[in-house]
Every structure is written in C-alpha cells, then in structure tokens.
Amino acid sequence: MIGIDLFAGAGGMSLGAAWAGVSVQYAVEKDSSASLTYKCNHKTTQVINCDIRDINGFEINNCNEPIVVFGGPPCQGFSASNRRTNNKENQQNWLYNEFLRIVFLLQPDWVIFENVVGFKEIEEGFFLKDVIYQLKEKGYTCSHMILNSEEYGVPQKRRRLFIIGSKRGKHIESVKGTQSKRISVEEAISDLPVISNGANEEVLFYSKPAQSSYARIMRGKKKKCSGNLVTKNSNIVLERYKYIHPGENWKAIPDKLMLNYSDKRRCHTGVYRRLQNDQPSVVIGNYRKNMLIHPVYDRGLSVREAARLQSFPDWYEFKGSIGQQQQQVGNAVPPLLAKAVFESILQKSGEE
C-alpha cells in the first residue's frame, strides 16, 4: 500500500504507517523545522515543505497498489482548552477542506483523518458530520471512532478521533487494542539520562539499563540518545514544583507563589501536573506551556522523555530550536497508535 501524509508534522503518523507496512511516498508539511525532522527520519519519502493550498497533485509510483491518504489538519482550534477559537469563525478550523480537496483529487482507496476529540464535539458535531458527509458524497464508506493511546502500547492517556473511509465499501468497525497491560511512565523513561532544569547537552549516555521491554524496544542497540533538552524554568517556577506531588497540579501550589495569576482557579487541570511513575502519562500536548513536571525531579520534561511517552523510538531525531522540537513532539500522533490503525485497514484491504 502507498501512503500520502498531509499535515505531516514531524512524521509520527508516517512512522506508524511504515511500521505497519505502508510505503509513504509523499509528505506535505508547511512548518520548516517539522519538515526538517521528517526528512531526517524518513529518507525514502519526498517531503514537500509548503502550504497544502499550493498542492495540486502527486506523481504516484507503482500505481497498481492501493493508496491511502492520511493526516490530521491543525487541531488547536478544536482543543477543549481553547474555548475562544473552537468555532466556525476560526478560519484554521476549515483547513480540513484542503485535506478533502486532495482526497477527492486523488480518489485513494483509503482515507484516514485524525484529530482531537473536540472535532466531534464542538458546534454540535458540525465538523465531524461535514467530513463524513463529503466523503460519502464521493462514494466512501465511512466509520469513525475515538481511540485511547494507552490501549495500543503507548505510555500515555491520549484520546484521538479517527475517521476512516474506504472507496471499496470496506467498513472498519473497530481497531483492536494491542496492549492489555498499560505501560507506566517509570517503565517508559526511567532509564533515560539524569538531567536538570535547563539541560542543553543534546546527546548523552543512558543512566541505566532499560527497565522494561518497552524501553528496550525504544532504545534498540543505542548506547546514547539525543533530545536531552529541558526548558530552563525560573526560580519561582521551580519553587512551585516543590509543592506538587505525583498526580497533583496547580491546586497544590500555595497562593503566595501564584500572585502573578489574576485568578489561579482559571488554570486548566493539566497545568503544573506532576506525572505519576506508576501510571501512563497524561496527554503530552504542549507540555512546555502546561508545565508538565517530571515524576521525580523538579523540572519539566526533556524532549526525549516526551518523545518516549509518545512512542517515538530513540533513533528518531528532532530538529530545530528546543521550542520547535517540543511543539513537534506534542503535536504528533503516537506512532504505535497510528500503526494499529494502519494494520486494521491493511487487514481489511487484504480480505476478499
């Protein structure tokens, strides 16, 4: 099966596709640093660094194979924490029509559309209904589902919406979970280098042998890993961290340390959240802005720790400034979740 990745980001969805056996020929990504990350890790894919609105077609090799077009249009406007712009007035919320334009231009055998759960919930489900309506009008059999990453081998509780369309009348009822035992934060990151607030030494040796089968898979045969970059938080932020125990958030911070907030009660529940070692992570998302805290140390997460919690293997390198790398990791579809979705369509595609 041949794949085309739209709104490709750093390539998490493409990595899952490749793991499942899909040959991704093209990826379209507007952001230059994310495109650089993608190119670094997907050597055989042609990466097009431009606005999707400038794309008018692709030259497909081996066109006798089935084709899948996949991707997740920008989702910030549909986020539950972004109440001001999750409506029809936000023009960014209409970029899914560019995704559909390419789909209808190519008429692929399969379509996989990914987004946050809010895409289904806001405006009384208007956006979800519109995507499905347009696909059905063009002859696609559609199904949609909400999948939780922790059920697919990802050490993170992250719910995502998937719309799957088939030009051949195939229907995907569900994507079978691959993991009966949830993977904890400790299993995922405890072997990574011991670093401190503001760490900026890119490549370091692991701190200890892999502590789980998950860590062994992520490490492969590597002795060092990249991405050991941590935002340098101010002293006042570090002082706040000391009051927060695993599983707690900003509510544990004394009022005297939150005087720069006009009303700290308006903070989102994910802000100043310390991860729990014995549980899967909460949603990574914009983990720098949300001040996600390491389960043991009084600092934020490193790029590599966040990547592990997203199921990126340690050979996967992120490019750009620390802020750009953090954004790329947080925006990505967890590769192991994507792999399960692609495996489900490959299995269905192979059925008579």
C-alpha positions as CSV (number, residue, x, y, z in Angstrom):
1,M,0.0,0.0,0.0
2,I,1.2,3.5,-0.9
3,G,0.8,6.4,1.5
4,I,0.5,10.2,1.3
5,D,0.7,12.1,4.5
6,L,-0.9,15.5,4.6
7,F,-0.2,18.0,7.5
8,A,2.6,15.5,8.3
9,G,4.3,17.4,11.2
10,A,7.3,15.6,12.5
11,G,6.1,12.3,11.0
12,G,4.6,10.3,13.8
13,M,1.7,9.1,11.7
14,S,4.0,8.2,8.8
15,L,6.2,6.2,11.2
16,G,3.3,4.2,12.4
17,A,2.3,3.6,8.7
18,A,5.8,2.4,7.8
19,W,5.8,0.1,10.8
20,A,2.6,-1.4,9.5
21,G,4.0,-1.9,6.1
22,V,2.8,1.2,4.2
23,S,5.2,2.8,1.7
24,V,4.8,6.5,2.3
25,Q,5.8,8.3,-1.0
26,Y,4.9,11.9,-0.2
27,A,4.5,14.1,2.9
28,V,3.3,17.7,2.9
29,E,4.2,19.9,5.8
30,K,4.2,23.7,5.9
31,D,6.4,24.2,9.0
32,S,10.1,24.2,8.0
33,S,11.5,22.7,11.3
34,A,9.0,19.9,11.3
35,S,9.8,19.2,7.6
36,L,13.5,19.0,8.5
37,T,12.7,16.5,11.3
38,Y,10.6,14.5,8.9
39,K,13.3,14.4,6.2
40,C,15.9,13.3,8.7
41,N,13.9,10.3,9.8
42,H,12.0,9.3,6.6
43,K,14.8,9.0,4.0
44,T,12.7,7.5,1.2
45,T,9.7,9.9,1.4
46,Q,9.6,13.0,-0.7
47,V,8.8,15.8,1.7
48,I,7.1,18.9,0.3
49,N,7.6,21.9,2.5
50,C,4.7,24.2,1.5
51,D,1.2,25.2,2.2
52,I,-1.2,22.5,1.3
53,R,-3.3,25.0,-0.6
54,D,-0.5,25.1,-3.1
55,I,-0.6,21.4,-3.8
56,N,-2.5,20.3,-7.0
57,G,-1.4,16.6,-7.3
58,F,1.3,14.0,-7.0
59,E,3.0,11.6,-9.3
60,I,2.4,8.2,-7.8
61,N,4.8,5.3,-8.4
62,N,3.5,1.7,-8.5
63,C,0.0,3.0,-9.1
64,N,-1.4,-0.6,-9.2
65,E,-1.1,-0.7,-5.4
66,P,-3.9,0.6,-3.2
67,I,-3.4,4.2,-2.0
68,V,-4.1,5.7,1.4
69,V,-4.2,9.4,2.1
70,F,-3.9,10.3,5.7
71,G,-3.3,13.1,8.1
72,G,-4.5,15.4,10.8
73,P,-5.3,19.1,9.9
74,P,-4.4,21.6,12.6
75,C,-6.3,20.8,15.8
76,Q,-5.6,23.7,18.2
77,G,-8.9,25.3,17.3
78,F,-10.7,22.1,18.3
79,S,-9.0,21.6,21.7
80,A,-11.1,21.5,24.8
81,S,-8.7,24.0,26.4
82,N,-9.1,26.5,23.6
83,R,-12.6,27.8,24.1
84,R,-12.1,31.1,22.2
85,T,-11.4,29.6,18.8
86,N,-13.2,26.3,18.7
87,N,-16.0,27.5,16.4
88,K,-16.9,28.1,12.8
89,E,-15.4,31.6,12.8
90,N,-11.8,30.4,13.1
91,Q,-10.6,30.0,9.6
92,Q,-7.9,27.5,10.7
93,N,-10.8,25.2,11.6
94,W,-11.7,24.9,8.0
95,L,-8.4,23.5,6.8
96,Y,-9.9,20.0,6.8
97,N,-11.5,21.0,3.5
98,E,-8.0,21.2,2.0
99,F,-7.4,17.7,3.2
100,L,-10.6,16.6,1.5
101,R,-9.7,18.5,-1.7
102,I,-6.6,16.4,-2.1
103,V,-8.5,13.2,-1.3
104,F,-11.1,14.0,-4.0
105,L,-8.3,14.9,-6.4
106,L,-6.6,11.5,-6.0
107,Q,-9.6,9.3,-5.2
108,P,-7.5,6.9,-3.0
109,D,-8.7,3.5,-1.9
110,W,-8.5,4.6,1.8
111,V,-8.7,7.8,3.8
112,I,-7.6,8.2,7.4
113,F,-8.5,11.5,9.0
114,E,-7.1,12.1,12.6
115,N,-7.9,14.9,15.0
116,V,-8.6,15.7,18.7
117,V,-11.9,14.5,20.3
118,G,-13.1,18.1,20.2
119,F,-13.5,17.8,16.4
120,K,-16.5,15.6,17.1
121,E,-17.9,17.7,20.0
122,I,-17.8,21.4,19.2
123,E,-20.5,23.2,17.2
124,E,-22.8,20.2,17.9
125,G,-20.7,17.9,15.8
126,F,-20.9,20.0,12.7
127,F,-17.3,19.5,11.6
128,L,-17.4,15.7,12.0
129,K,-20.7,15.4,10.2
130,D,-19.4,17.6,7.4
131,V,-16.3,15.5,6.8
132,I,-18.3,12.3,6.7
133,Y,-21.0,13.8,4.5
134,Q,-18.4,15.0,1.9
135,L,-16.7,11.6,1.9
136,K,-19.9,9.7,1.5
137,E,-20.9,12.0,-1.4
138,K,-17.8,10.9,-3.2
139,G,-18.5,7.2,-2.7
140,Y,-16.6,6.4,0.5
141,T,-17.9,4.0,3.2
142,C,-17.1,5.8,6.5
143,S,-16.6,4.9,10.1
144,H,-15.3,6.9,13.0
145,M,-14.0,6.1,16.4
146,I,-12.2,7.5,19.4
147,L,-9.1,5.6,20.3
148,N,-7.1,5.9,23.5
149,S,-3.3,5.6,23.0
150,E,-2.7,3.6,26.2
151,E,-4.6,0.7,24.7
152,Y,-2.1,0.4,21.9
153,G,1.2,0.2,23.7
154,V,1.7,4.0,24.2
155,P,2.5,5.0,27.8
156,Q,0.1,7.9,27.7
157,K,-3.6,8.5,28.1
158,R,-4.4,10.3,24.9
159,R,-7.8,10.1,23.1
160,R,-7.9,10.8,19.4
161,L,-10.6,10.8,16.8
162,F,-10.2,8.8,13.6
163,I,-12.4,8.9,10.6
164,I,-11.7,6.0,8.2
165,G,-13.1,6.0,4.6
166,S,-13.0,3.2,2.1
167,K,-13.6,3.5,-1.6
168,R,-14.1,-0.2,-1.9
169,G,-17.1,-0.5,0.5
170,K,-15.0,-1.8,3.4
171,H,-16.1,-0.9,6.9
172,I,-13.7,-0.7,9.9
173,E,-15.9,-1.4,12.9
174,S,-13.0,-1.0,15.5
175,V,-9.3,-1.0,15.9
176,K,-8.4,-3.9,18.2
177,G,-6.2,-2.9,21.2
178,T,-2.7,-4.3,21.2
179,Q,-1.9,-3.8,24.9
180,S,-3.6,-5.5,27.8
181,K,-1.2,-4.1,30.5
182,R,-0.8,-0.4,30.5
183,I,2.8,0.9,30.3
184,S,3.7,3.3,33.1
185,V,5.8,6.5,33.0
186,E,8.5,4.7,35.0
187,E,8.7,1.8,32.5
188,A,8.9,4.3,29.7
189,I,11.5,6.9,30.8
190,S,13.4,5.8,34.0
191,D,16.5,4.6,32.0
192,L,17.0,8.0,30.3
193,P,19.8,10.3,31.2
194,V,19.6,12.1,34.6
195,I,19.5,15.8,33.7
196,S,18.5,19.1,35.4
197,N,16.5,22.2,34.7
198,G,17.7,23.9,31.6
199,A,19.7,20.9,30.4
200,N,21.0,21.6,26.8
201,E,23.5,18.8,26.1
202,E,21.9,17.2,23.1
203,V,23.4,13.6,23.2
204,L,24.0,11.7,26.4
205,F,24.6,8.1,27.6
206,Y,21.7,6.3,29.2
207,S,21.6,6.4,33.0
208,K,21.0,2.7,33.5
209,P,20.0,-0.5,31.6
210,A,16.5,-0.5,30.1
211,Q,14.0,-1.1,32.9
212,S,11.2,-2.6,30.7
213,S,10.5,-4.3,27.4
214,Y,9.1,-1.0,26.2
215,A,12.4,0.8,27.0
216,R,14.4,-1.9,25.3
217,I,12.3,-1.6,22.1
218,M,12.7,2.2,22.2
219,R,16.4,2.0,22.7
220,G,17.3,-0.7,20.2
221,K,21.0,-1.1,20.2
222,K,21.8,2.5,21.0
223,K,24.1,3.5,23.9
224,K,23.3,7.2,23.8
225,C,20.2,9.2,23.0
226,S,19.5,12.7,21.6
227,G,16.9,15.2,22.7
228,N,18.1,15.7,26.3
229,L,16.9,19.3,26.2
230,V,14.8,20.9,29.0
231,T,13.3,24.3,29.2
232,K,15.1,26.5,31.8
233,N,12.4,27.5,34.3
234,S,12.7,30.5,36.6
235,N,13.3,30.1,40.3
236,I,9.7,30.9,41.1
237,V,8.5,28.1,38.9
238,L,11.0,25.7,40.4
239,E,9.7,26.7,43.8
240,R,6.2,25.9,42.8
241,Y,7.3,22.5,41.6
242,K,8.4,21.5,45.1
243,Y,4.8,21.6,46.4
244,I,3.3,19.3,43.8
245,H,3.3,15.6,44.5
246,P,2.7,12.9,41.7
247,G,-0.7,13.2,40.3
248,E,-1.3,16.7,41.7
249,N,-1.5,20.0,39.7
250,W,-1.5,23.8,40.3
251,K,-4.0,23.4,43.2
252,A,-1.2,22.2,45.4
253,I,0.8,25.4,44.9
254,P,0.4,27.9,47.8
255,D,-1.4,31.1,46.9
256,K,1.6,33.2,47.8
257,L,3.5,31.7,44.9
258,M,0.7,32.3,42.4
259,L,0.3,36.1,42.8
260,N,1.1,36.8,39.2
261,Y,-2.1,34.9,38.2
262,S,-5.2,37.1,38.4
263,D,-7.2,34.1,39.3
264,K,-5.3,30.8,39.6
265,R,-8.6,28.9,39.7
266,R,-8.9,29.6,36.0
267,C,-5.9,27.4,35.3
268,H,-6.6,24.3,33.2
269,T,-6.4,21.0,35.1
270,G,-3.4,19.9,33.1
271,V,-1.3,22.9,34.2
272,Y,1.6,22.2,36.6
273,R,0.8,18.5,36.6
274,R,3.4,16.2,38.0
275,L,3.4,12.8,36.3
276,Q,2.9,9.6,38.3
277,N,5.6,6.9,37.9
278,D,3.1,4.0,38.3
279,Q,0.6,5.3,35.7
280,P,0.6,6.1,32.0
281,S,1.3,9.8,31.3
282,V,-1.4,12.4,31.0
283,V,-1.7,14.0,27.5
284,I,1.7,15.4,26.4
285,G,0.3,18.1,24.1
286,N,2.0,21.5,24.7
287,Y,3.9,20.1,27.6
288,R,6.2,23.1,28.0
289,K,3.3,25.6,28.2
290,N,1.4,23.4,30.5
291,M,4.4,22.9,32.8
292,L,4.2,19.1,32.9
293,I,6.6,18.0,35.7
294,H,8.9,15.0,35.8
295,P,7.6,12.4,38.3
296,V,10.8,12.6,40.4
297,Y,12.8,15.7,39.6
298,D,11.7,19.4,40.0
299,R,11.9,20.2,36.3
300,G,10.0,19.9,33.1
301,L,10.2,17.0,30.7
302,S,13.0,16.7,28.2
303,V,12.3,16.4,24.5
304,R,13.4,12.7,24.6
305,E,11.2,11.9,27.7
306,A,8.2,13.4,25.9
307,A,9.1,11.5,22.7
308,R,9.3,8.2,24.7
309,L,5.8,8.9,26.2
310,Q,4.6,9.4,22.6
311,S,6.2,6.1,21.5
312,F,8.9,7.6,19.3
313,P,12.0,5.3,19.3
314,D,15.3,6.8,20.4
315,W,16.8,6.8,16.9
316,Y,14.2,9.3,15.9
317,E,15.8,12.8,15.9
318,F,14.0,16.1,16.2
319,K,15.4,19.3,14.6
320,G,15.0,23.0,15.2
321,S,15.1,25.0,18.4
322,I,14.1,23.4,21.7
323,G,10.7,25.1,21.5
324,Q,10.2,23.8,17.9
325,Q,11.2,20.3,19.0
326,Q,8.8,20.4,21.9
327,Q,6.0,21.5,19.7
328,Q,6.7,18.8,17.2
329,V,6.6,16.1,19.8
330,G,3.5,17.4,21.4
331,N,1.6,17.7,18.2
332,A,2.4,14.3,16.9
333,V,0.2,11.3,16.6
334,P,1.7,8.5,18.7
335,P,3.4,6.1,16.2
336,L,2.2,3.0,17.9
337,L,-1.4,4.2,17.8
338,A,-1.1,5.0,14.1
339,K,0.5,1.6,13.5
340,A,-2.6,-0.2,14.9
341,V,-4.9,1.9,12.7
342,F,-2.9,1.2,9.5
343,E,-2.8,-2.5,10.4
344,S,-6.6,-2.6,10.6
345,I,-7.0,-1.2,7.1
346,L,-4.3,-3.4,5.6
347,Q,-6.0,-6.4,7.1
348,K,-9.4,-5.3,5.8
349,S,-7.9,-4.4,2.4
350,G,-6.5,-7.9,2.1
351,E,-9.9,-9.5,2.6
352,E,-11.8,-10.7,-0.4
